[in-house]
């Protein structure tokens, strides 16, 4: 088991991505910030949210998805 950070991306409160894992919380936060960056107002079904969730997981189960 290893401790990693899972990047969860929501669009209008529905998960659209839960398969990016990071060793470092700062790197996870960097990508979370970039995913939700807007160049105008996004509301309703286009509203995006992203956050990093600390989890314990088997390293073998996330091969190729750990950054």
C-alpha positions in Angstrom: 0.0 0.0 0.0 1.2 3.5 -0.8 -0.2 6.9 0.1 -1.1 9.0 -2.9 -3.4 11.9 -3.9 -6.3 11.2 -6.2 -7.4 14.1 -8.5 -11.2 14.1 -8.7 -12.8 16.3 -11.4 -16.5 17.2 -11.2 -18.6 18.8 -13.9 -21.9 20.1 -12.5 -21.3 18.0 -9.4 -21.0 14.8 -11.4 -17.6 13.0 -11.4 -16.0 13.0 -14.8 -12.5 11.9 -13.9 -11.2 9.8 -11.0 -8.1 8.1 -12.5 -5.1 10.4 -12.0 -2.9 9.7 -9.0 0.0 11.8 -7.7 2.8 11.2 -5.2 3.0 14.9 -4.4 0.0 17.1 -3.2 1.5 20.2 -4.8 1.6 18.5 -8.2 -2.0 17.3 -7.7 -3.1 20.9 -6.8 -1.3 22.3 -9.9 -3.4 20.1 -12.2 -6.6 20.7 -10.2 -6.1 24.4 -10.6 -5.4 24.1 -14.4 -8.5 21.9 -15.0 -10.9 24.4 -13.6 -9.3 27.6 -14.9 -11.9 29.6 -16.9 -11.7 32.4 -19.4 -15.3 33.4 -18.7 -18.1 32.6 -16.3 -19.0 29.0 -16.2 -22.3 28.1 -14.5 -24.8 25.3 -14.4 -23.9 22.2 -16.3 -20.5 23.6 -17.4 -19.3 24.5 -13.8 -16.1 22.5 -13.0 -14.7 21.6 -9.6 -11.5 19.7 -8.9 -9.9 18.5 -5.6 -7.2 16.2 -4.4 -8.2 13.3 -2.1 -5.5 11.5 0.0 -5.9 7.8 -0.3 -4.1 4.5 0.5 -4.0 2.2 -2.6 -2.1 -0.9 -3.9 0.6 0.4 -6.2 0.0 -2.5 -8.7 -3.6 -1.4 -9.2 -2.6 2.1 -10.6 0.3 1.2 -12.8 0.6 3.8 -15.5 -1.7 6.3 -13.8 0.7 7.5 -11.1 2.4 10.8 -11.8 
